[in-house]
Amino acid sequence: MSKQPRLFEEVEKKEFDTSENRHKLLAELSNHIGEVNAISMTALYEAVFQRPWDDHVNDTRTLRKLITVMREDGVPICSVSSIKGGYYLAAAGSEMADFLRKTERRALRILHRNAKMKKVSLPNYLGQLKIEMEAS
């Protein structure tokens, strides 16, 4: 089986994944510790890229990609999707644990739905995924 590609192509990644952007993102998030102090996507975009956004979805995609890449590198950037949601750094280990539990439940719900669509049990589907991941 062929090796799976990374989430983003290297050429595309270089456009936004710079040490300057990483520094600006972490510097801004250091002012937003704890879920109650989350910063909105648009405010964080403007702080990191130092320009206003024109199209909320398309312009902020760059920021979401940068956050994803940094999370893949182990940077503990949390998010909340409430009305006053946004991004933040965990104030305590329990806050990080809560965020990770939420993302794990979301992932399992998606995998459970996929298993139903494939008409296999979730444990069998997870076993299949494990084998595929080990092969790549």
Protein Blocks (a to p, Z undefined) as FASTA:
>chain_A
ZZdddfbdfklmmmmmcfklmmmmmmmmmmmgcjklcccfklmmmmmnopacfblmlmmm
mmmmmmmmmmmnopacdddfbfkgccdddfbfklmmmmmmmmmmmmmmmmmmmmmmnopa
fklmmmmmmmmmmmZZ
